[in-house]
């Protein structure tokens, strides 16, 4: 257990980018509006996207470098693509901050929702500038535990009969009028695909797998690895990722199921500054006011850590893109300037969105659909990284299995089909 806890980090950080906006906003909203009809999207999205994250992390574990190195072998355009995506994602970060602010507002309504959201953005920047990755990892681990416990305990106390929702695990077309939410759920469950290179960068920061070996070799050391060193590292990585993935999937389904069971019958849909109170009502209507602090604490932990990890992850992506596009920027001082400078950009854009459109559900839904549209290209880049990057006999031993590679291609094509379906339905019909 000790080895597992110490190894945890990149997988938990990746999970916490998703456990938040998708779970607390999209799940209950889908359940409140459409009952159990959209439940199938959650497990389907987790299955289709799995290899996007697994391959990026696998690449780093085996090659000892960020998956963004593999992107560079494709050309310069992936870095422009990622840089543009990072700017667009400022809308998503603002939406997540609004969602977190709505949870704070439910508990402390004497401070306006926009003010809470701005304070959240400012505090994330302050913590990251003070400690960066160590703070990211600690916050994510604690937040995952708090959120998971509060969610599972509440669900265990009021779970509806499985027969009410089990049939809705079969795929179906989006309900009438639900296309934005349909696309949003595909975009944000389990999280956005751009988290894959973030996860890879977090693995580099942690010195996972062959990263540590390559660093020692670069310092002039002769490294002799234990025969099972990388195999054991891969075992811990899979345990970290799979545990986080399963917890994330279950919590997402739980929020939709309870939203359908409690909110749908009374026609109450999460929206505006009352989003936090509406989410809490899922539980307080059944158990009373005593459970309110537990749900708010879990919601705050999940949403805050989501904002937190995106501030670090997107800034690191921009830093890495800048250093690869312009070699003159590839030095420690300029890298740190790009990292912190982009966080300021995110902060400014985020505040503008918060002040101009203080509607957490709408902002997050728009950002989620945009994330969906970016996903197929990023997925393909991760498949290509592993497929073309593992060349030596040592590396080939850690190639994904044939079924896993098949799942990866199904996932990439599936996300492209979903994106085209959402676009054609929203704009052509």
Order of alpha helices (4+ residues) and beta strands (2+ residues): alpha-alpha-alpha-alpha-alpha-alpha-alpha-alpha-alpha-alpha-alpha-alpha-alpha-alpha-alpha-alpha-alpha-alpha-alpha
